[in-house]
Amino acid sequence: MMVDEGRKAVKVLFVDDEVVEFRSLKKKLDTLSEPPVALQYAQSIDDAVTKLGADRVDLILLDNRLLPNADFRETVPKLRGCGYTGPIGVVSMDISDGYFQQFPEYGVDFRIGKDEIDTETLQYIIREYVTYNVPDVWKDDYTS
């Protein structure tokens, strides 16, 4: 996807130990033109921490289970511990387990099923969680 030089892309870091998941998300997002998204990939929490130290990231989509860590209750504190204050969404095949109810206690902003991620969902997430100058067509019209 070409990013208009006049507009800053929303930088999304996708953290998943399966590169095929990244490729799948990238393919879904190829059709997303608004907002411009620069998708980055990290295969581990250590890799993600390194990327966070090197560049601005607007949003992190984090796989729930990253070996050798158990789940987001171990990985999100590592991301927060390196100083990242932006939104973090935990992505999982199954978000119905009871421990997902604890996500706010660990610094997670939202959770989402892997099967739910598409361009419309990502647009919604960016609108809700990322500071971004949204186009007028996205804004709700409360005057009518």
C-alpha positions as CSV (number, residue, x, y, z in Angstrom):
1,M,0.0,0.0,0.0
2,M,1.3,3.4,-0.9
3,V,1.3,6.0,1.9
4,D,0.5,9.6,1.0
5,E,3.6,11.6,2.0
6,G,1.3,14.4,3.3
7,R,-0.3,12.1,5.9
8,K,1.4,10.2,8.6
9,A,0.7,6.5,8.6
10,V,-0.7,4.9,11.7
11,K,2.1,2.6,12.9
12,V,0.8,-0.8,14.0
13,L,3.1,-3.4,15.5
14,F,1.8,-6.9,15.2
15,V,3.5,-9.3,17.7
16,D,2.9,-13.0,16.9
17,D,5.2,-16.0,16.9
18,E,3.6,-17.3,13.7
19,V,4.7,-15.3,10.6
20,V,1.8,-16.8,8.7
21,E,-0.6,-14.8,11.0
22,F,1.3,-11.6,10.1
23,R,1.1,-12.4,6.4
24,S,-2.6,-13.0,6.8
25,L,-3.2,-9.7,8.5
26,K,-1.0,-7.9,6.0
27,K,-3.1,-9.3,3.1
28,K,-6.3,-8.2,4.8
29,L,-5.0,-4.7,5.3
30,D,-3.7,-4.3,1.7
31,T,-7.2,-3.0,0.9
32,L,-7.2,-0.4,3.7
33,S,-6.6,3.0,2.2
34,E,-7.9,5.1,5.1
35,P,-6.2,5.6,7.4
36,P,-2.8,4.8,5.9
37,V,-1.3,2.0,8.0
38,A,2.4,1.0,8.3
39,L,2.3,-2.5,9.6
40,Q,5.4,-3.8,11.4
41,Y,6.1,-7.3,12.7
42,A,7.8,-8.7,15.7
43,Q,8.1,-12.5,16.3
44,S,8.7,-12.2,20.1
45,I,8.3,-9.9,23.0
46,D,12.1,-9.2,23.0
47,D,11.8,-8.3,19.3
48,A,8.8,-6.0,20.1
49,V,10.7,-4.3,22.9
50,T,13.6,-3.6,20.5
51,K,11.3,-2.2,17.9
52,L,9.6,0.0,20.4
53,G,12.9,1.5,21.4
54,A,13.8,2.3,17.8
55,D,10.6,3.8,16.4
56,R,7.2,5.3,17.3
57,V,4.4,2.8,17.4
58,D,0.7,3.9,17.6
59,L,-0.9,0.6,18.3
60,I,0.2,-2.9,19.3
61,L,-1.8,-6.0,18.3
62,L,-0.4,-8.8,20.5
63,D,-0.9,-12.5,20.2
64,N,-2.2,-13.9,23.5
65,R,0.2,-16.8,23.7
66,L,3.9,-16.2,22.8
67,L,6.3,-18.9,23.8
68,P,8.0,-19.1,26.2
69,N,5.5,-16.8,28.0
70,A,2.2,-18.2,29.1
71,D,-0.2,-15.4,27.9
72,F,-0.8,-11.6,28.0
73,R,-0.5,-11.5,31.7
74,E,3.3,-12.1,31.3
75,T,3.9,-10.3,28.0
76,V,2.0,-7.0,28.3
77,P,3.8,-6.0,31.5
78,K,7.1,-6.3,29.5
79,L,5.8,-3.9,26.9
80,R,4.5,-1.5,29.5
81,G,7.8,-1.9,31.4
82,C,9.8,-0.6,28.5
83,G,7.8,2.7,28.5
84,Y,5.1,2.0,25.9
85,T,1.9,3.9,26.8
86,G,-0.1,3.5,23.7
87,P,-3.0,1.1,23.1
88,I,-2.4,-2.7,23.2
89,G,-5.0,-5.1,21.9
90,V,-4.7,-8.8,22.7
91,V,-5.5,-11.1,19.8
92,S,-6.5,-14.7,20.3
93,M,-8.2,-17.6,18.6
94,D,-10.5,-17.8,21.7
95,I,-11.2,-14.8,23.9
96,S,-13.8,-16.5,26.0
97,D,-11.5,-17.8,28.8
98,G,-12.3,-16.3,32.2
99,Y,-8.8,-14.8,32.6
100,F,-9.5,-12.4,29.7
101,Q,-11.7,-10.5,32.2
102,Q,-8.5,-9.4,33.9
103,F,-7.1,-7.7,30.8
104,P,-7.5,-4.1,32.1
105,E,-5.4,-5.0,35.2
106,Y,-2.5,-5.8,33.0
107,G,-2.5,-2.7,30.8
108,V,-4.5,-4.2,27.9
109,D,-6.9,-1.8,26.2
110,F,-9.0,-4.4,24.3
111,R,-9.2,-8.0,23.2
112,I,-10.2,-9.3,19.8
113,G,-10.6,-12.7,18.2
114,K,-8.2,-13.4,15.3
115,D,-11.2,-14.2,13.1
116,E,-12.7,-10.7,13.8
117,I,-9.8,-8.7,12.4
118,D,-10.6,-7.1,9.1
119,T,-10.3,-3.6,7.6
120,E,-13.5,-2.3,9.1
121,T,-12.5,-3.6,12.6
122,L,-9.1,-2.0,12.3
123,Q,-10.6,1.3,11.3
124,Y,-12.8,1.2,14.3
125,I,-9.9,0.3,16.6
126,I,-7.8,3.2,15.3
127,R,-10.8,5.6,15.6
128,E,-11.3,4.5,19.2
129,Y,-7.8,4.0,20.5
130,V,-5.3,6.0,18.4
131,T,-5.0,9.7,18.2
132,Y,-5.6,10.3,14.5
133,N,-7.1,13.1,12.5
134,V,-10.0,11.0,11.2
135,P,-11.7,12.0,7.9
136,D,-15.0,13.8,8.1
137,V,-16.9,10.8,6.7
138,W,-15.9,8.8,9.8
139,K,-17.2,11.4,12.2
140,D,-20.7,10.8,13.7
141,D,-23.2,13.4,12.8
142,Y,-25.0,14.3,15.9
143,T,-26.7,17.4,14.5
144,S,-29.5,15.6,12.6
